[in-house]
Amino acid sequence: MQANTIRFKNKSIPVMNFTHKRSQMALLSTKLKEYELHFEFRRKLKMISMIEIIGDVAIFKYNDGTKLYLEVS
């Protein structure tokens, strides 16, 4: 398991990469850049506590225990 940090706007978010592939982190960064102007996504991202990458899916975990799944491939 690799622990990294990704920055989106002014927020640093810890990322747990269970795939051990750097390409998944690059894909996640690319996907976040695609959603950079999406207002609803940015609003939800403010409440994210951490991100887990498992396979081709990034799991955004909120403080209240809910999750948002995003395909990064």
Disulfide bonds with the S-S distance in Angstrom:
none
